[in-house]
Amino acid sequence: MQVSYGSGAFSWSVLFGSLGYYADSLPNPRTIQQYRQQGPLPEIRVEEANLLVSFLKLLRVIVQWSVAARVTLGDHPQYRAVPAMLQLATCRVPLELKGAIYDAVAAFCLSGGGLAGAALCRNTWLMLEQLQVLDTLSSPVGVGPTHGIKYELLELEVANKVYPCTPAFIKLLASLIHTPKDLSLKQVLFGADGGKTIPDGLGVPHRQLPLAPYLSFAVDDVLFLAEDAFKTDAERWSLKDLCLQVVEKALASYELESMPATMQSITTQGPQVIRPWILHPGFDIMSRLLSDSRLRAVLSDFLSEGPGKLEKGTIKTTHFESCMRRVVRIVHRVLDVQSFFLEMLVPAIQSFDFSSILSNFMPGQLIALDHHLLFNHILVERVALLVTLPSPEIQLLCIRILGMLALSPNFTIMDQQASRMARRLNRLAAIVQNSDDSVRINDGFAALLNADSAETADLTEDLELYIGAGAPAREEGAEDLSLTHIIRLEIIDLLLKNTEKGRPSPNIAHLLLGFDVATASTNEMAIQDPSALNSTTSCFHVITELLSDGIPLLDSTRRRREEQSLSRTPLYFKAPLLAEKCHRLFYQLCSHELTSKPAARYLRTREDYFARNLAALPIRAPEIPLGKEGTASYADGISIESNCSALTSFLRMRSWLLESVALEIHLLTDEKQFPRAGRLLDILFGSVDLSTESFEDDIGDRFFGGSTVQVFSPGQSLMRVVEIFQSFDLTWQDFVVTSDTASLVFYTSLDYSSCLRIAESGAEVIDRDALIGLLSQIRRVREETETLTPEALEQLSNETRYLLESCVRENNRREIEHSKAMGFESWRRVVNVALAKCFDRLPIESRESILLDLLQEVPPVIRQPSLSLPSSILLSEVTVMLITKLREDRSHRLLVQSLTDDASFVTDTLPEDRLHGILRGLLESLVAPGMPEIVRGNLYASVTNHLQLVQTVASARRQNLPLEDDPEEEPLFGSSKEIQLYSSLEIGCLNIINSLAERLLPILCRDAIDGSDVWKTVAFTFLDSLIRLSRVQKRHRILHLLSRSGYLGNFCVGFKEADEDLQKVLQPEPPSLNSLFVHEAKVALLIRIAQTRPGAESLLAARLLSVLAQCDYIDARPDARQAYLDADSAFSPSLERWHQLLRPTLQLVVSVLMTS
């Protein structure tokens, strides 16, 4: 800013010169005796005082809204703005002028000035101490007993009941304490945060706690002024509001959340790292609030009497509501950080000697605030009652306070409430239930949850800056904050946390949800029907209505009665995060032993929740109108523009619904309600046309873009379960594009590992606030140690922007991949439960087609490079389950055919082209680069089952006989017949295997040799199946590749390498039997190879017999008497284990010798 040095009447030089002139000319406590010796004391004229007041008001507005003006004027060496004003405030001037001075200085001390602003604050504290504006000395030195801000308050302002000076001074104290919420993240990132504002050594040597007298003045003197000391309520509550603001900001700036890191550094840096935490003003405030102090008593009075006064409107001023808001903020902040204070800081103070600082500190008198509230439960009732009053921030913070109390050990103890209830109840729930306002409290929660609201991107994160302790005051004329949606989410979070498994139940969540906690039995709680007599609408009923909006009914009669509900927009479109949490809540209620039966029964019979929502489950995410961050592309080519928050909430919402459906199928089958279970199966695997043709049109138009739902027919991928699976297969492309070639200069050594955290969704993400704090710290160090040129500042800004954009992209990727993994997991659970418990209830003619459709969809997704590891693992497990179920079903068919002599089972064969396609998909997934071992192992098992199924089907065709899973029991020494005629199914499978053999075998053999024991066994079994099938062709390509590449020789050498482990298997208590299982699988493979002459010759060439001759496990026969000693062992007898090793080895040797 340009500073004028002109000599005009209203130049900065003249105005600040006037301040300096009066400060030097008027008597102050240091010069008053000298002036008295010279005659009458000079005074400032009223006109001149009024002119200075006007100038100071103008100055306050300028420096408040212009950071540049604030920094320039504050640092100007000629003007000496702040020292001149504070020096004038100590002189004999009108109180109105002093108030204007304190207001102007407070504007200079606002946050946002960066390093210069923080230095100005520290200098202001030093000036206050030096000039003794407030007498901080134990003896009357400097400021006399008839002067100073405290004297002016007690002798002048209280006497006249007018307060022109003290409120401004309290406001100055508040402005000198900066909190993290004073600045936006963008301001912090670009250097607006200048660090600490309290200077080291303030008040030394007279005292150790730097701000103790200032806090005492605000909290002990001003806050407790009597009611008759004011003319109006507005002035009284305004002054109390300012005092509570000082308390609030002291707590907000006391960042006890970082205390764990400080405790870890004690071992390396010593106990002195604790000293700043003791000197901070927050320590004094926390000590007062956690002990029996006047400050805690006044907060209790506010909580006890405030709700009634707010409701009745007995105090006609908005300042009282502001006081209540600050009280709630303070209580919330103390509950949030008291564990760090009491469990970390206080024990550390007791462990080391800090008596020189804390002479009167008595930790034994400190008790947790929740413990105080427990013994004053009327305060808890009032906090709950504040939820019903029309003050959004108070409502939100009171809900959070109740959530903290619900998790407090003091309130989670189960008490027997014999007077009112017949069962043990959580203490917090008992307090609310026994309250005279319990019905109002329940109605208040239900009304807040039922309020209409919509989500926007980063809604919660943006509004959190204006909520809670330390939040800045809203600008005059600014729009009121809309907290409706955050309040709804907070209520759902309260219900979610307290309905998790392991939480003491019943508790506050069950009470708010409308469960009958008073007369419930020991193992079940009933839920009220809203249409019953004397019933009330609870949060449970509100949630069911929210989730029913826009979801068609399956009952045509009810659908005609509720057409208005169908015309509403579905909740997942308006508020996807809220919809996700609601579906999750229903899943938790249905899975908890105490609420499972009543919740599932209510949702099933009254709302038809499971079938309706499953039938109407949207396949693609809705496109949001505002806040778009990227594009979600589906496998069918359709793209949706959305943002990460809405998309991930939508995916997780569908996951929780699928979890509920899986649980419902499980419950229905256990209760033998097969018709209801069949209804869900029909939606999953068949048609959703359950009543009328119009329902198809409703569902199609609303959820599938106009295409009607078709009845499932074999071979078509129109099953609901397939569509749901495909809907989780999407890719995300951010609109934010970062350069891959960006070079870092200032942040080359940046390590953001300390910024990683687990998000609420469960995904590990980079914490935005922590990263910004880390970047701003690096920037501040650079600015303090070197002078940055404009070019360097531009480079620093570009690097910062690049890192933040990269962080956003990476977080979006992690969140979406985690949500997709949740979706695949839920889909797998539905398929597992449906096929495991209800497979025989599917139409027999459609079972194999259903399995083939599912098997056809999964492998292409597994081999996608972008698929996360958890998703690839669980999908590979799905393939094992599906192919095993397909094989079991075919065996069952053959068994039925053998018993009924019905040839139709033989002619009803599996389609060869689909089996070939599935095999190719599985093998291509196996050879895909970067496939983890556990995924490969599951795919080995899948292909092994597939080949066994193929041979079962082919053998049944040739022989027209029912066979078991292993139909081809060959003689040990081979067959004298030539290779029989093989089916096209086997030939096609072998051709597919041969086309990929050179890529497949190296991977397979490496796993068989160096993999984990469990996957070694699976790999050898897979190789056995390959060898068995490859004999269809005379070339025996698989055997040729094994011999040529040296893998067969490695298998033989492996006997000697595993010799020691095999001998350990023979111990009475072996450490593991894995070596035995691997040995059996490998020997079975080699026996299969030895059954042909080329194979036996290859084994001889690999020196099999020579290696076996060197193995000691063959001669390690246990003593026969050991069998009696092994009778009580968890393992089979040692001799039996030796036979398991020896018998197949001898079979292998005999087979090689007889066939070669």
KEMI-909744 format. One record per residue (C-alpha): y negated, z, x negated. Coordinates in steps of 0.05 Angstrom, whole numbers, plus 5000, padded with zeros to 4 digits. Layout:
<rs>
YZX
...
</rs>
This chain:
<rs>
500050005000
492949854977
488950484965
481350444974
476950784923
470650594960
465051084976
464650935051
464051505100
471251425122
474651225057
480751595033
476751854974
471552185019
476552465068
481152775016
475052974976
472653375036
479253745038
478753914965
471454124972
472854615028
479054874994
474855044932
468755294970
471755745023
474556435006
482056525002
486357134988
485557034913
477856984914
475757394974
473758004932
469157574890
465757274951
464757964982
460958184921
456157604929
454357725002
456757465069
463157055068
461956305076
465255975136
466455255156
462255005213
465754855279
463554125279
466254015209
472854375227
473653925288
472353305245
477653525195
482553655252
481452945277
482452665207
488853065197
491552815263
490252095241
493352235173
499552535207
500651915249
499851455190
504551805142
509551945198
510551205214
509350895146
513951105089
509750695040
503451065060
507051735056
509651614985
503151304959
498551834986
503252404969
503752174896
496451994886
493852414828
486552394851
487552574924
492653134914
493753094989
499053635000
496454144950
489354074977
491654165049
495954765034
490455084993
485654985050
490755305097
490155955058
482655975067
478556285122
478755695171
480255665246
487655715266
487155035299
485354725232
491155085199
495854825252
493354115240
494454205165
501554445175
502953855222
500253365171
504253675114
510453655158
509452905167
509152825091
515753195085
519752765133
526052435108
526451715086
521851735026
527451664975
526852004908
519252074914
519852374983
525052884960
520653074901
514753164948
518953644991
520954054930
513654094907
511654314977
516554894974
513655084907
506555054934
508355484994
511355994946
505555964897
500156014950
504056544988
502656215054
508156675078
508457345041
515257295007
514057864957
516658554967
509858854949
503158614976
501258164918
497157534928
496557495003
493658145028
496158545087
490958235132
492457515115
498157025117
501956655171
505757275193
499357685200
496057115238
501957095285
502457845300
495058025299
491457405324
496056935362
500257465398
493957865415
490657245446
497256955472
495356285442
499355965386
495655405350
498455545281
505555845282
509055265318
506254775266
508655215209
515655265240
515654515248
513854455174
519854895155
524354445197
521653815165
523054095096
530454145113
533653455115
540353315148
545252725142
543252475211
535852415193
537251725163
541351135187
546950895142
542750285124
537050735101
541751155060
544850535029
538250255005
535450884973
531851255029
535851885014
532752234954
537652804947
536353544955
529653784980
529954514959
527954644886
532355034838
529755724823
525255784884
523056514889
526056724823
525557264796
523257614860
529457414900
535857014893
536456684961
530756174960
529356095035
531156795059
523957015077
522456345112
528856385153
527457115169
520456935194
523156395241
529456745264
527457485263
520057465279
518156855318
524656745358
524457455385
517357475409
516857845475
516257475540
509457795555
506657505490
505756825523
501356565578
506056005600
513455885600
512355215567
509255525505
514556065501
520555595505
517155085461
516555595405
523755825414
525955105412
522555015344
525955635317
532655405341
531254735309
530655085241
537355425253
540554775275
537954385215
540154925167
547254865195
547154105198
544954055125
550454535104
555954025093
561854485089
566553905100
566253765026
568254475008
575554274992
573153834935
568854404909
574754884910
578854394869
573354354816
573255104805
578955064756
575254564712
567954754721
568455494736
565955924794
558755684785
560355084829
560255574887
553155814873
549555234909
553555384972
551156104971
543855924958
543755425015
540055665078
546255495118
549956075085
544956565114
545456255183
553056235183
553356965160
548857155218
552656755271
559457015248
557457745250
554458215301
547257985293
541157895337
541657145327
548757115355
546557565412
540857095432
545556505431
550356885475
544657035524
542956295527
550156115542
550956675593
544456575632
542455865615
547155475661
544755855722
537455765705
538455025691
542054925756
537055305798
531055035761
527755715756
524455525690
519654945702
519454645633
523654145595
523354575533
528455045562
533554475570
531954295498
533455015477
540054985514
541654325479
540354635411
544455255428
550354805447
549354405383
549355035341
555655305374
559154645365
557154595292
559455305277
566255195310
566954545271
565754835201
567355575207
574455475179
571555205113
566755795110
571656355127
577956075095
575155765031
568155985013
568556725032
575156844995
572256484934
566156944936
570657554939
574757294880
568757234834
562757674821
556657434859
553558124869
547257904833
545957404889
549157754949
547658494945
548658635019
554158135036
559758455075
565357955089
569358465128
564358415185
565257665193
569457425251
570656715276
566156495333
572156295376
574657015368
567957265393
568256795452
575257035469
572757745480
566757475518
570356985562
564456925609
561356505555
567356035556
566555975632
559255805624
560755275571
565754955619
560655005675
555454635633
559854015640
557653975713
550153965698
546353315690
544953325616
549252805580
548953085509
550353795534
556153535575
559053165515
558353745467
561254245516
567353805525
568053795450
567254545447
572754635498
577054155457
576054585395
577555225433
583854895462
586354795390
584255495367
590055975354
586156505391
586256105455
593155765450
596956415459
600856425524
599157015569
602457265633
597257245687
600857675738
594857765782
593457035795
599456635770
606956695768
607956415698
605356465627
599056055616
594855845557
588956325548
583655795554
586855505617
587456215645
580056345634
578055705669
583155795725
580856515739
573556315740
569956315806
567455615788
574255325771
574054825828
567054595807
569354525735
575354095755
570953675801
565853595745
570953325696
573752855749
566852595767
565052465694
571552095683
570451675745
563351455725
562750715713
561350485642
562849915595
564549885521
560649555466
562449445393
561550075350
558750445410
561051135387
559151055314
551950835331
550651385381
553551945339
547151935297
543452195358
548552715380
549953405354
546853855302
541453535260
540552935306
533352685303
528852725363
528152095405
521751715399
516851765457
518051205506
524951045479
530550915528
535151495543
541851485509
547551255553
553151735536
557351605598
562751215562
563151695503
563852265552
569651915587
573051785520
571952515500
575252765564
581252315552
581752555480
581753275504
587453115551
591152725498
590953255445
593353795492
599053405522
602353235456
609253495442
609054175409
602654405442
603255065480
603854885553
601354915606
594254895580
587254655597
589553925600
594754065653
589754455693
584653895692
590053375707
591653745772
598554015756
600354645794
600155125736
599955745780
606555685817
610355215772
617655335755
619655475684
621554755669
617354325715
610354295744
608653945808
602553505814
598253505876
598052925924
590752735936
592152596009
595153276022
591453826059
586554236017
588053805955
582653595906
581852985864
583753135792
583152745728
590252485738
588452165804
582151865775
586051555718
591151245765
585450935805
582050675742
588450345719
589950065788
583449665792
584948925790
592549025784
596248685841
601149085883
608348855888
608849105960
605748576005
604149076060
600349546014
597148955978
593748726042
591049426052
588149475982
585048795972
578549125952
581849455892
584848785871
577948465871
575448955818
575348805744
581349105707
579749695663
582549365600
577248815608
571349285617
573549845571
579649675529
579350315488
579050745550
584850355581
588950455517
587851205518
589551245593
596150885583
597651315523
596251945565
601251725618
606451595565
605452295536
605952605604
612352215620
615452405553
613753155554
619353585580
614653995624
611153415658
616152845651
619452885719
613353015763
608952515727
614151965725
616052095797
608752065820
607251435781
613751115804
613551265877
606251305896
602950825847
608750365828
605450425759
611050165715
613049545755
605949355774
603049405704
609049075672
608748485720
601248415710
601348555635
596148075606
598947615554
592447455517
586547895502
580447795545
574547445513
568647915508
561647665525
557848055471
559048335402
563947795379
566447895308
571947375300
577346945332
584447135351
589046525349
595746545385
601946145368
600845685427
594245455398
589645845445
583946225411
580046815438
573347055411
573047805409
571648395363
576448815324
575549435366
576849095432
582648685406
586249275373
585149715434
588049155478
594149095433
595349845431
594349895506
600049415517
604249795466
603450455503
605150115569
611449825539
613350505511
612550795582
616850235611
622350355559
622151095576
622350955650
628450505643
631751065603
630151585656
632251145714
639050985683
640251725667
638651895739
643051315763
637250995800
639850305783
636049915837
629350155809
631650005738
634049325760
627049185787
624149285718
629648875686
628248315734
620948305712
622848325638
628647835638
628047465703
623147295758
617247715778
617347425848
619348055884
616347955953
612247355973
609946695945
602746925946
604347455894
606146905845
599446575858
595647235849
599047385784
598546685758
591246595774
589147265747
593347355686
596246685665
590446205673
592745905738
599945755719
604646085768
610246535744
616746145746
623646405759
627446475694
632745955680
637345935619
634445605557
627245665578
622546145542
619246385606
621947075606
616747615609
619747965549
619147325507
612047215529
610247925510
613347825441
609547185429
603047515450
603547995390
604247405343
596947255330
592347135270
585247395262
579547025230
573047415217
566347095229
563947445167
565547005107
565247315038
565246944972
571646994932
567946864867
562747404873
561547764807
559848504805
554948794754
552849464782
559449644817
564449394766
567750084759
567650244833
573850614856
574050674932
580751034935
577051674953
574251315014
581051165045
582851555108
587451515167
583651255228
584651515298
589050925312
593751115254
591750555207
589450705136
582350445130
576350495084
571651015111
564950675122
560751305115
564451525052
563650835020
556250815037
555351515007
558951284944
554750654937
548251034950
550151554898
551351004846
544750684865
540951344859
543851464790
541650774769
534650884795
534051564761
536551324693
533350634687
527750214716
530549654758
526948994758
526048594823
531648134800
536248734788
534549024856
536248364889
542848334851
544349054871
542948894944
547348274942
553048664912
552249204963
552348705020
558448364991
562349014985
560649235055
562548565085
569048575046
570249275071
569149055143
573948465135
579348905102
578749445155
579248925210
585448645178
588649325170
587049545241
589748895272
596148895230
597349625249
596349465323
601048875317
606249325285
605449815343
606449245391
612748995357
615449695354
614249805428
617249135445
623349295404
624249955439
623949625508
629149105486
633549625454
633550085515
634449515565
640149195528
643549845507
643450185575
642849615625
646049015592
651849015641
646848995699
643948325677
646947715711
653147525672
651346795671
644546945639
646247475587
647747005529
641746565545
637247185544
639847385476
639246685448
632146625473
630247275438
633947085374
630446425372
623546755374
624247305322
625946965255
619846505251
615347125258
619147515205
617746995151
610346965163
606747175099
601447555137
606447995173
606048725152
611949075120
613249555178
613248975227
617948555186
622849145178
623249305252
623748565272
629548475223
632849065256
631948725323
635748115299
641548555279
641648875347
641148215385
646447845346
651148445350
650148475425
651347725431
657747785392
660148375434
658747995498
662747405474
668547855455
668148165524
668447485557
674647295517
677847955534
676547845609
679347135603
685747385571
686647895626
684947435685
687746785655
681246455677
680045835636
672745805658
671046315605
673345845552
669545245578
663245675585
661445615511
655145765472
650545185458
651844945387
644744685375
641745365391
646745735346
645145255290
637645345301
638346105299
642446075235
637345625202
631746085223
635246695195
636846355129
629846075121
627146785131
631947035078
629546535025
622146635043
618246894982
616347634980
621547865031
622948625020
629948865005
630749245070
628848625110
633648195069
639148715081
638148685156
638147925154
644647935114
647748345169
644947875222
647747255189
654447595177
654947755251
652747055268
658146735225
663447205254
661147005323
661646265305
668646355279
670646755341
668046195387
671145645344
677845985339
678046095414
676745355426
682345145379
687545625402
685245725474
687146455464
683147095470
681547365401
678147975374
672047955329
676347775268
681047245298
683346945233
688147445202
690647055142
696647245099
694947595035
697547044990
694346475026
697245945073
701745375055
698344945107
692444505090
685644635121
686144555196
681444155238
674944545245
669944495302
663244175298
660144865307
663145105241
661644455205
654444475228
653645195204
656645035137
652044435128
646044885141
648545395091
649844865038
642844585047
639945265029
645445524983
641845404917
635945824941
640046334980
645546524930
641046764873
637547244921
644047464953
647647574887
641947964856
642048434915
649548504909
648948674835
642449064828
640549264899
641149944933
648250164948
647650055023
645049345014
650249204960
655549325012
652048885063
650948335011
658248314990
660348295063
655647705074
658547355013
665447465042
663347115106
660446535066
666746455025
670946475088
666945925122
666045495061
673445355057
672344875114
670444365061
674844215001
668944224953
668044974966
660744934946
659445674951
665045854903
662645304856
655545574854
658046294843
662246074784
657145604753
651546114756
655646674725
655147124786
662647154795
663547394723
658147914735
661948174796
668148264753
664348614697
661449074750
668149424757
667449714688
660149884698
661850264763
667950604732
664551264720
661551284790
668251124820
671451694783
666152164811
668351944880
674952294866
671752974855
673153504908
665853504928
663152814907
655552724903
656152084944
661251594971
656750994966
660550734905
666950734945
663950325001
660949824952
667749784917
671449634981
666449085001
666648754933
674348774928
674748474998
670347894974
674547784912
680947794953
678047264998
676346844937
683246954907
686746674969
685545964944
687845674878
680745474855
678446174871
684146524834
683046084774
675546244775
677146984775
681946914717
676546524679
671847104694
676647584658
677947984721
684748264698
682048444630
676348834660
680849204709
685449394652
679649774620
677850164684
679950894684
679351024759
686050664769
689651214729
685351794755
690452014807
688452714834
693553264836
697453264901
696154004908
688753844913
689853604984
690954315007
684554534973
680753965007
682754175077
676154525091
671853995056
667153545094
670152955056
676952635061
682252895012
681452654940
688252324940
686451925001
680051694968
684051484906
688551074951
682350744981
680450534910
687350344885
690449974944
685249404949
685049344873
692549234871
692048744929
686848364890
691148324827
697348104866
693347574904
690547284839
697347254806
700946954866
695646424882
693846184812
</rs>
